[in-house]
Amino acid sequence: MMPVVEDDMRAHLLDIIANVHLSALLQPIVNLSTGTIMGYEGLIRGPSDSPLHSPLALFKVARANDLTLQIEHLCRRVVLERFAALKLAGKLFLNVSPECLLLNNVRHGETLQLISDIGIQPDRVIIELTENQPTYDYDLMREAVNHYRKMGFQIAIDDLGEGFSSLRLWSELRPDYVKIDMHFVQGINQDPVKLQFVRSIQQIAEQTGTLVIGEGIETQAELLVLRDLKIGYGQGYHLGRPMANPAVALSAEVIKALGGNGVSVYPQQVQDDKSSIYKLLRLVAPVSSGLCNNALYEIFMATPSLLIVPVVDDGRPLGLVTRLNMIDHLARPFQRELYGKKSCTVFMDPAPIIVDRGTSLQELGYNLAQADPHHLLNGFIITEHGRYLGMGTGHDLMREMTLLQINAARYANPLTQLPGNVPINEHVDRLIQGGATFWACYCDLDHFKPFNDVYGYRKGDDVIGMTAAILKNNVDPNRDFLGHIGGDDFMILFQSEDWELRCGAILTQFSQAIAAFFSPADVERGGYPSEDRQGHAMFFQLVSLSLGAVQALPGRYSSHYEIAAAAASAKTQAKKVQGNHLFLDRRSCPTPR
């Protein structure tokens, strides 16, 4: 049956070619800084009721029947004629497969003649290289592309980051445009890895004079992240679908979003808590089990800084000999005579900590904490596939883990996993530099320290977690930034127009939830007895939430330091009012700088 099916597909394809049963769709490509349509990508479709309707199926059958060049030239003609018939403004991105450029029988002048016949100037056509097969002959490819350039065409590379060799093509061909594959665009507002990939592409593009187009934009949040990353152009369903009669202007909603003075909320990078111990590797020359104690003793004496030596046979670690243990034994009377000529394994610890190079710092730290204390002093052996690589010290491990924890706390609070001080400050500066109007809202718990004293720090952590959850549920993740300064202090950077209503909901929900953390008796009397920091007996009210908000208009503040000071001042005013309260700093704005 299979040959019959293949023959049917070939006959169907030949009929499509002979009768030009193809249709062109055009999808807008938008300038993200001006909100205007700069051009269109031409897409092709087979007959709607055909198994060759999709371009992937169409070209797959064409390739199997050595008809790739014929079908591609026909597709170009259909797209060009449709573009010309609609009298669309701007440029046309015309898909061309690299494999067709490299065919021996290709005639590069056909496209130029075709657009000349249709009445389109070459500088309005961008040859978009779309990979279906790997590209290996880069010299020939560069020659073909230069030929197109001499005819007046510009060059674009499609699906950057997805194709077989798109990054190599970028380097070799130096195109005018690169299109970032939709995988890296869709969900970029929630994925810090995609954000970093696109940011890196934009930085390379700026250095090489290449313009970047983000493909597959499906939401406003994705659109605004690309705009804020300075990506020049965008394409996707949110901007305009591929149609036989495409849009000639953007929707009012998209124009408003692109022209707004706000900034997008970048996804936050969770700090890597799986860092490998490989960074702790120290190259310590091992000795074999055949080495006698006298010889090893001389090695220690010749190298005062050497504290420990691994014993390794044929790459397999056997144990560790410490300087202290060997010198302690051999310094005793008659010990050199008894043990000097014996194997160094006599004084070896035969059960050291041995870990693979891929082990995380956290895992090793946990294992050392559970092990006998001498292992922390002795250090550990690092291996790869069971073979000796080197040593690591307990001191280095503790230093790295401490630095990791300090750095993680700056970027994300370990209790709530909300962004810490560094991301908060970075976002404030982005808001200021972007000329955004926003409200900085400082959130602080009242009477929280005495609550910890009476009910314990574990329950205090639960209150902080509850507070974080309420704050998170009442902000717009695409417009508002929520961060955890530390302890019981939080910061919200509102761009939502209904921010005041959101604050009201936060206070209401907090007042309803906090009672569950107190005993019924304390709830009934509205507080509890405890002592202040000077040891004086006092009656403290139930924990409440104070919000201090300050408006930041364009030009009013110049840095996150000024915003932090103003918001802290507003919070102080809020705390002067008993109970859950929002204080709005409505002072008149000074003259913009």
C-alpha positions as CSV (number, residue, x, y, z in Angstrom):
1,M,0.0,0.0,0.0
2,M,2.8,2.4,0.8
3,P,4.0,2.9,-2.9
4,V,0.4,3.6,-3.9
5,V,0.1,6.3,-1.2
6,E,3.5,7.8,-2.3
7,D,2.4,7.8,-5.9
8,D,-0.9,9.5,-4.9
9,M,1.0,12.2,-3.0
10,R,3.3,12.8,-6.0
11,A,0.4,13.1,-8.3
12,H,-1.4,15.4,-6.0
13,L,1.7,17.6,-5.7
14,L,2.2,17.7,-9.5
15,D,-1.5,18.8,-9.8
16,I,-0.9,21.6,-7.2
17,I,2.1,22.8,-9.2
18,A,0.4,22.6,-12.6
19,N,-2.8,24.4,-11.5
20,V,-1.2,26.7,-8.8
21,H,-3.4,25.4,-6.1
22,L,-1.6,27.5,-3.5
23,S,-2.7,30.5,-1.5
24,A,-0.7,33.2,0.3
25,L,-1.3,34.5,3.8
26,L,0.4,37.6,5.1
27,Q,1.2,38.3,8.8
28,P,2.2,41.8,10.1
29,I,5.6,42.5,11.5
30,V,5.4,45.4,14.0
31,N,7.8,48.1,15.0
32,L,7.6,47.9,18.8
33,S,8.9,51.4,19.4
34,T,6.4,53.2,17.1
35,G,3.5,50.7,17.1
36,T,3.4,50.7,13.3
37,I,3.5,47.8,10.8
38,M,6.8,47.7,9.1
39,G,6.1,44.8,6.8
40,Y,4.6,41.3,6.4
41,E,5.8,37.8,6.3
42,G,4.5,35.8,3.4
43,L,3.2,32.3,4.3
44,I,1.9,29.6,2.0
45,R,-0.9,27.1,2.3
46,G,-1.9,24.2,0.0
47,P,-5.6,23.4,-0.8
48,S,-7.7,23.6,2.3
49,D,-9.1,20.1,1.9
50,S,-5.8,18.5,1.1
51,P,-3.3,16.5,3.2
52,L,-0.7,19.0,1.7
53,H,-2.5,22.0,3.2
54,S,0.3,22.7,5.7
55,P,3.7,24.0,4.4
56,L,5.5,21.3,6.4
57,A,3.6,18.5,4.6
58,L,3.9,20.2,1.2
59,F,7.7,20.6,1.4
60,K,8.2,17.1,2.8
61,V,6.5,15.5,-0.2
62,A,8.3,17.9,-2.5
63,R,11.7,16.9,-1.0
64,A,10.8,13.2,-1.3
65,N,10.1,13.7,-5.0
66,D,13.0,16.1,-5.9
67,L,10.5,18.9,-6.5
68,T,11.7,21.3,-3.8
69,L,13.0,23.9,-6.1
70,Q,9.9,23.9,-8.3
71,I,7.5,24.2,-5.4
72,E,9.6,26.9,-3.6
73,H,9.7,29.1,-6.7
74,L,6.0,28.7,-7.1
75,C,5.4,29.7,-3.5
76,R,7.5,32.8,-3.9
77,R,5.5,33.8,-7.0
78,V,2.2,33.3,-5.2
79,V,3.3,35.3,-2.2
80,L,4.8,38.1,-4.3
81,E,1.7,38.4,-6.5
82,R,-0.6,38.5,-3.4
83,F,1.5,41.2,-1.7
84,A,1.5,43.3,-4.9
85,A,-2.2,42.8,-5.5
86,L,-3.1,44.1,-2.0
87,K,-0.8,47.2,-2.4
88,L,0.5,46.7,1.1
89,A,2.9,49.2,2.5
90,G,6.3,48.2,4.0
91,K,8.5,45.3,3.3
92,L,7.8,41.6,2.4
93,F,9.7,38.8,4.2
94,L,9.9,36.1,1.6
95,N,10.8,32.6,2.9
96,V,13.7,30.9,1.1
97,S,15.2,27.6,2.2
98,P,19.0,27.5,2.3
99,E,19.0,24.1,0.6
100,C,17.5,25.7,-2.5
101,L,20.2,28.4,-2.6
102,L,22.8,25.6,-2.6
103,L,21.4,23.5,-5.5
104,N,23.6,23.4,-8.5
105,N,20.8,24.1,-10.9
106,V,19.4,27.1,-9.1
107,R,19.0,30.3,-11.1
108,H,19.3,33.2,-8.6
109,G,18.0,35.8,-11.1
110,E,14.5,34.3,-11.2
111,T,13.3,36.0,-8.1
112,L,14.7,39.4,-9.2
113,Q,13.0,39.0,-12.6
114,L,9.7,38.0,-10.9
115,I,9.5,41.0,-8.6
116,S,10.5,43.2,-11.5
117,D,7.6,41.9,-13.6
118,I,5.2,42.4,-10.6
119,G,6.5,45.9,-10.0
120,I,8.1,45.6,-6.6
121,Q,11.5,47.1,-5.8
122,P,14.2,44.7,-4.5
123,D,14.8,46.9,-1.4
124,R,11.2,46.1,-0.3
125,V,11.9,42.3,-0.3
126,I,13.7,40.6,2.6
127,I,15.0,37.1,1.9
128,E,14.1,35.1,5.0
129,L,16.3,32.0,5.3
130,T,14.2,29.2,6.9
131,E,16.0,26.0,7.7
132,N,14.4,22.6,7.0
133,Q,17.7,20.7,6.6
134,P,21.2,21.3,8.1
135,T,23.4,23.7,6.4
136,Y,27.0,22.7,6.0
137,D,28.5,24.5,3.0
138,Y,28.8,27.9,4.6
139,D,31.2,29.3,1.9
140,L,28.7,28.5,-0.8
141,M,25.8,29.9,1.3
142,R,27.7,33.1,1.9
143,E,28.4,33.4,-1.8
144,A,24.7,32.9,-2.6
145,V,23.6,35.4,0.0
146,N,26.1,38.0,-1.3
147,H,24.6,37.5,-4.7
148,Y,21.2,38.4,-3.4
149,R,22.5,41.4,-1.6
150,K,24.1,42.7,-4.8
151,M,20.7,42.6,-6.4
152,G,19.3,44.8,-3.6
153,F,17.7,42.3,-1.2
154,Q,18.2,42.3,2.5
155,I,18.6,39.0,4.5
156,A,16.9,37.6,7.5
157,I,17.4,34.4,9.5
158,D,14.3,32.7,10.8
159,D,13.9,30.7,14.1
160,L,17.1,31.8,15.9
161,G,17.8,29.3,18.6
162,E,15.7,26.5,17.1
163,G,17.3,25.6,13.8
164,F,20.2,23.3,13.0
165,S,22.8,26.0,12.5
166,S,21.1,29.3,13.0
167,L,23.7,30.8,15.3
168,R,26.4,29.7,12.9
169,L,24.5,31.3,10.0
170,W,24.2,34.5,12.0
171,S,28.0,34.6,12.4
172,E,28.7,33.6,8.8
173,L,26.1,35.7,6.9
174,R,25.7,38.8,9.2
175,P,22.0,39.2,8.2
176,D,20.1,42.4,8.4
177,Y,17.4,40.8,10.6
178,V,17.2,37.8,13.0
179,K,14.0,36.2,14.1
180,I,14.0,34.8,17.7
181,D,12.2,31.4,17.7
182,M,8.7,31.6,19.4
183,H,9.8,29.1,22.0
184,F,11.9,31.8,23.7
185,V,9.2,34.4,23.3
186,Q,6.1,32.6,24.6
187,G,6.0,32.7,28.4
188,I,9.1,35.0,28.5
189,N,7.3,37.1,31.2
190,Q,7.4,34.0,33.5
191,D,10.7,32.4,32.6
192,P,14.0,34.1,33.6
193,V,16.0,31.7,31.4
194,K,14.1,32.8,28.3
195,L,14.4,36.4,29.4
196,Q,18.2,36.1,29.6
197,F,18.4,34.3,26.2
198,V,16.5,37.1,24.5
199,R,18.4,39.8,26.3
200,S,21.7,38.2,25.2
201,I,20.5,38.0,21.6
202,Q,19.6,41.7,21.7
203,Q,23.0,42.6,23.1
204,I,24.8,40.6,20.3
205,A,22.5,42.2,17.7
206,E,23.3,45.7,18.9
207,Q,27.0,45.0,18.5
208,T,26.6,43.5,15.0
209,G,24.1,46.0,13.7
210,T,21.4,43.4,13.3
211,L,17.7,44.1,13.9
212,V,15.8,41.6,16.0
213,I,12.2,40.3,15.5
214,G,10.5,38.4,18.3
215,E,8.2,35.7,16.8
216,G,5.1,34.1,18.4
217,I,3.9,37.0,20.6
218,E,0.5,35.8,22.0
219,T,-0.1,38.0,25.1
220,Q,0.3,41.6,26.1
221,A,2.7,40.6,28.9
222,E,5.1,39.0,26.3
223,L,4.8,42.0,24.1
224,L,5.8,44.4,26.9
225,V,8.7,42.4,28.0
226,L,10.1,42.4,24.5
227,R,9.5,46.1,24.2
228,D,11.4,46.8,27.4
229,L,14.3,44.6,26.3
230,K,14.6,47.0,23.3
231,I,13.6,44.3,20.8
232,G,13.0,46.2,17.6
233,Y,10.2,44.3,16.0
234,G,7.5,41.7,16.9
235,Q,5.3,39.2,15.2
236,G,2.5,37.0,16.5
237,Y,-1.2,36.4,17.0
238,H,-1.5,39.2,19.6
239,L,-0.3,41.7,16.9
240,G,-2.0,40.2,13.9
241,R,-2.9,36.7,12.5
242,P,-1.8,35.4,9.1
243,M,-4.6,36.3,6.7
244,A,-5.3,36.5,3.0
245,N,-6.3,40.1,3.7
246,P,-4.1,41.1,6.7
247,A,-4.5,44.1,9.0
248,V,-3.0,47.3,7.9
249,A,-3.0,48.9,11.4
250,L,-2.7,47.6,15.0
251,S,-5.7,47.3,17.3
252,A,-6.3,50.2,19.7
253,E,-5.5,47.9,22.6
254,V,-2.0,47.0,21.3
255,I,-1.2,50.7,20.4
256,K,-2.2,51.8,23.9
257,A,-0.1,49.1,25.5
258,L,3.0,49.9,23.4
259,G,2.5,53.6,24.0
260,G,2.0,53.4,27.8
261,N,4.6,54.8,30.1
262,G,4.7,51.7,32.4
263,V,7.3,48.9,32.4
264,S,6.8,45.2,32.3
265,V,7.6,43.0,35.3
266,Y,10.5,40.7,34.6
267,P,10.5,37.1,35.9
268,Q,12.9,36.7,38.7
269,Q,15.8,34.2,38.5
270,V,15.7,31.7,41.4
271,Q,19.2,31.5,42.7
272,D,20.9,28.2,41.9
273,D,20.9,26.1,45.1
274,K,22.4,23.1,43.2
275,S,25.9,24.5,42.6
276,S,28.4,21.8,42.1
277,I,31.3,21.1,44.4
278,Y,33.6,21.1,41.4
279,K,34.3,24.7,42.1
280,L,36.0,23.6,45.4
281,L,38.4,21.3,43.6
282,R,42.0,21.5,44.7
283,L,44.7,19.6,42.9
284,V,46.6,17.6,45.5
285,A,49.1,15.0,44.3
286,P,48.1,11.6,45.5
287,V,50.4,8.8,46.7
288,S,50.1,5.0,46.1
289,S,49.5,2.5,48.8
290,G,53.0,1.1,48.1
291,L,54.7,4.3,49.4
292,C,56.2,3.7,52.8
293,N,55.6,5.9,55.8
294,N,59.2,7.2,55.9
295,A,58.8,8.5,52.3
296,L,55.4,10.1,53.1
297,Y,56.8,11.7,56.2
298,E,59.5,13.3,54.1
299,I,56.9,14.7,51.8
300,F,55.1,16.3,54.7
301,M,58.3,17.7,56.1
302,A,59.3,19.2,52.7
303,T,55.9,20.9,52.3
304,P,54.8,22.6,55.5
305,S,51.5,23.8,53.9
306,L,50.5,20.2,53.0
307,L,48.0,19.0,55.6
308,I,46.5,15.9,54.0
309,V,47.5,13.4,51.3
310,P,45.1,11.1,49.4
311,V,46.1,7.5,48.8
312,V,45.1,6.4,45.3
313,D,45.8,3.2,43.4
314,D,45.1,3.1,39.6
315,G,42.9,6.2,39.9
316,R,40.7,4.7,42.7
317,P,40.9,6.5,46.0
318,L,41.6,4.3,49.1
319,G,41.8,6.9,51.9
320,L,43.5,9.9,53.4
321,V,46.6,10.4,55.5
322,T,46.6,13.6,57.6
323,R,49.8,15.4,58.5
324,L,48.8,15.6,62.2
325,N,48.1,11.8,62.5
326,M,51.4,10.8,60.8
327,I,53.7,13.2,62.6
328,D,51.9,12.4,65.9
329,H,52.6,8.6,65.5
330,L,56.2,8.8,64.1
331,A,57.3,11.3,66.7
332,R,56.8,8.8,69.5
333,P,59.7,6.6,70.6
334,F,60.5,3.6,68.4
335,Q,57.6,4.3,66.1
336,R,59.8,5.2,63.1
337,E,61.6,1.9,63.6
338,L,58.3,0.0,63.8
339,Y,56.3,1.6,61.0
340,G,58.7,3.6,58.9
341,K,59.1,1.0,56.2
342,K,55.5,-0.1,56.2
343,S,52.8,1.1,53.8
344,C,51.4,4.5,54.4
345,T,48.0,2.8,54.7
346,V,48.9,2.0,58.3
347,F,48.0,5.6,59.3
348,M,45.4,6.1,56.6
349,D,41.7,6.9,57.3
350,P,40.2,4.1,55.1
351,A,36.7,5.6,55.1
352,P,36.9,9.2,54.0
353,I,34.1,11.3,52.4
354,I,34.3,10.6,48.7
355,V,31.9,12.5,46.4
356,D,31.4,12.9,42.7
357,R,32.2,16.2,41.0
358,G,28.5,16.8,40.2
359,T,27.4,16.6,43.9
360,S,25.7,19.9,45.0
361,L,27.1,22.0,47.8
362,Q,23.9,21.5,49.8
363,E,24.0,17.7,49.5
364,L,27.7,17.6,50.6
365,G,27.0,20.0,53.4
366,Y,24.2,17.8,54.7
367,N,26.3,14.7,54.5
368,L,29.2,16.3,56.4
369,A,26.8,17.5,59.1
370,Q,25.6,13.9,59.6
371,A,29.1,12.4,59.6
372,D,31.8,12.3,62.3
373,P,33.3,15.8,63.0
374,H,36.8,14.8,61.9
375,H,35.6,14.6,58.2
376,L,34.9,18.3,58.2
377,L,38.5,18.9,59.3
378,N,40.0,16.3,56.9
379,G,38.2,17.4,53.9
380,F,36.8,15.2,51.1
381,I,37.9,13.5,48.0
382,I,36.4,14.5,44.6
383,T,36.0,11.9,41.9
384,E,34.7,11.6,38.4
385,H,33.1,8.3,37.5
386,G,34.9,6.9,40.6
387,R,38.4,8.1,39.6
388,Y,40.3,10.6,41.7
389,L,40.3,14.2,40.6
390,G,41.4,16.2,43.6
391,M,40.5,17.3,47.1
392,G,38.1,19.8,48.8
393,T,38.4,21.3,52.2
394,G,35.7,21.8,54.8
395,H,36.7,25.4,55.1
396,D,36.1,26.1,51.4
397,L,32.7,24.3,51.6
398,M,31.5,26.4,54.5
399,R,32.7,29.6,52.8
400,E,30.9,28.8,49.5
401,M,27.7,27.8,51.3
402,T,27.7,31.0,53.3
403,L,28.2,33.1,50.2
404,L,25.5,31.2,48.4
405,Q,23.1,31.8,51.3
406,I,24.0,35.5,51.5
407,N,23.6,36.0,47.8
408,A,20.4,34.1,47.6
409,A,18.9,36.2,50.4
410,R,19.7,39.4,48.5
411,Y,17.8,38.1,45.4
412,A,15.0,36.0,47.0
413,N,13.8,35.8,50.6
414,P,14.3,32.2,51.7
415,L,11.1,32.2,53.7
416,T,8.6,33.5,51.1
417,Q,10.7,33.0,47.9
418,L,9.7,36.6,46.9
419,P,12.3,38.8,45.3
420,G,14.7,40.4,47.7
421,N,16.4,43.8,47.9
422,V,18.4,43.6,44.7
423,P,15.5,42.8,42.4
424,I,13.3,45.4,44.2
425,N,15.9,48.1,43.6
426,E,16.4,47.1,40.0
427,H,12.7,47.3,39.3
428,V,12.4,50.7,40.9
429,D,15.2,52.0,38.8
430,R,13.6,50.5,35.7
431,L,10.3,52.3,36.6
432,I,12.1,55.6,37.1
433,Q,14.2,55.3,33.9
434,G,11.1,54.3,31.9
435,G,9.2,57.4,33.0
436,A,6.5,55.3,34.7
437,T,3.9,56.6,37.1
438,F,3.6,54.2,40.0
439,W,2.9,53.8,43.7
440,A,5.5,52.5,46.0
441,C,3.7,50.8,48.9
442,Y,5.7,49.8,52.0
443,C,4.0,47.0,54.0
444,D,4.9,46.3,57.7
445,L,3.4,44.2,60.5
446,D,2.6,46.0,63.8
447,H,3.4,44.4,67.1
448,F,5.1,41.5,65.4
449,K,8.2,41.2,67.6
450,P,6.2,40.7,70.9
451,F,4.1,38.2,69.0
452,N,7.2,36.2,68.3
453,D,8.2,36.4,71.9
454,V,4.9,35.0,73.1
455,Y,3.9,32.6,70.3
456,G,7.4,31.6,69.1
457,Y,9.3,32.2,65.9
458,R,7.8,29.3,64.1
459,K,4.4,30.8,64.3
460,G,5.8,34.1,63.4
461,D,7.1,32.6,60.2
462,D,3.6,31.3,59.5
463,V,2.3,34.8,59.9
464,I,4.9,36.2,57.4
465,G,4.0,33.4,55.0
466,M,0.3,34.2,55.3
467,T,1.0,37.9,54.7
468,A,3.0,37.2,51.6
469,A,0.2,35.0,50.2
470,I,-2.4,37.7,50.7
471,L,-0.1,40.3,49.1
472,K,0.6,38.0,46.2
473,N,-3.1,37.3,45.6
474,N,-3.9,41.0,45.3
475,V,-1.3,42.2,42.9
476,D,-1.3,42.0,39.1
477,P,1.8,39.9,38.3
478,N,2.1,41.5,34.9
479,R,2.0,45.1,36.2
480,D,2.8,45.1,39.9
481,F,6.0,44.0,41.5
482,L,6.0,42.4,45.0
483,G,9.2,42.0,47.0
484,H,10.2,40.9,50.5
485,I,12.6,43.4,52.0
486,G,13.2,41.1,55.0
487,G,11.6,40.1,58.3
488,D,8.1,41.4,58.3
489,D,8.7,44.2,55.7
490,F,7.4,44.0,52.1
491,M,7.4,46.4,49.2
492,I,4.8,46.6,46.4
493,L,5.4,48.7,43.3
494,F,2.0,49.2,41.8
495,Q,1.3,50.2,38.2
496,S,-2.3,48.9,38.4
497,E,-4.7,51.8,38.2
498,D,-6.9,50.2,40.9
499,W,-4.0,49.9,43.3
500,E,-5.9,51.6,46.1
501,L,-8.7,49.0,45.9
502,R,-6.1,46.3,46.0
503,C,-4.7,47.8,49.2
504,G,-8.1,47.8,50.7
505,A,-8.6,44.1,49.9
506,I,-5.2,43.3,51.4
507,L,-6.1,45.0,54.7
508,T,-9.5,43.3,54.8
509,Q,-8.2,39.8,54.1
510,F,-5.3,40.3,56.6
511,S,-7.7,41.4,59.4
512,Q,-9.8,38.3,58.7
513,A,-6.9,35.9,58.6
514,I,-4.7,37.0,61.5
515,A,-7.1,35.9,64.3
516,A,-6.4,32.3,63.5
517,F,-2.9,32.7,64.8
518,F,-4.0,33.8,68.3
519,S,-5.6,31.9,71.2
520,P,-9.4,32.4,71.5
521,A,-8.8,34.3,74.8
522,D,-6.4,36.7,73.2
523,V,-8.7,37.3,70.2
524,E,-11.7,38.0,72.6
525,R,-9.8,40.6,74.6
526,G,-8.1,42.0,71.5
527,G,-4.5,41.5,72.5
528,Y,-2.1,39.8,75.0
529,P,0.2,40.7,77.8
530,S,4.0,40.7,77.3
531,E,7.1,42.8,77.9
532,D,8.7,45.5,75.8
533,R,12.4,45.6,75.0
534,Q,13.1,47.2,78.4
535,G,11.3,44.4,80.3
536,H,8.3,46.5,81.2
537,A,4.9,44.6,81.3
538,M,2.6,45.8,78.5
539,F,-0.6,44.9,76.7
540,F,-0.1,44.4,73.0
541,Q,-2.9,44.5,70.5
542,L,-3.3,41.8,67.8
543,V,-0.8,41.9,65.0
544,S,-2.0,44.4,62.3
545,L,-0.8,45.5,58.9
546,S,0.3,49.0,58.0
547,L,0.7,50.2,54.4
548,G,2.5,53.4,53.5
549,A,2.1,54.4,49.9
550,V,3.9,57.2,48.0
551,Q,3.2,58.3,44.4
552,A,6.1,58.4,42.0
553,L,5.5,60.7,39.0
554,P,8.0,60.9,36.1
555,G,10.9,63.1,37.2
556,R,10.0,63.2,40.9
557,Y,12.6,60.7,42.0
558,S,16.0,59.8,40.6
559,S,16.9,56.5,42.3
560,H,15.6,53.6,44.4
561,Y,17.2,55.2,47.4
562,E,14.8,58.2,47.3
563,I,11.8,55.9,46.7
564,A,12.8,53.7,49.7
565,A,13.1,56.7,52.0
566,A,9.8,58.2,50.9
567,A,7.9,54.9,51.2
568,A,9.5,54.2,54.7
569,S,8.3,57.7,55.8
570,A,4.8,56.9,54.6
571,K,4.9,53.6,56.4
572,T,5.9,55.3,59.6
573,Q,2.9,57.6,59.3
574,A,0.6,54.5,58.8
575,K,1.9,52.8,61.9
576,K,0.8,55.8,64.0
577,V,-2.8,54.8,63.4
578,Q,-4.1,51.9,65.4
579,G,-5.1,48.7,63.5
580,N,-4.9,47.8,59.8
581,H,-4.4,51.0,57.9
582,L,-3.3,52.5,54.6
583,F,-1.5,55.9,54.7
584,L,-1.3,57.8,51.3
585,D,1.4,60.4,51.0
586,R,-0.5,63.0,48.9
587,R,2.0,65.7,49.1
588,S,2.1,67.9,46.0
589,C,4.8,66.8,43.5
590,P,7.8,69.1,43.2
591,T,8.8,70.5,39.8
592,P,10.1,67.7,37.6
593,R,13.9,67.8,37.2
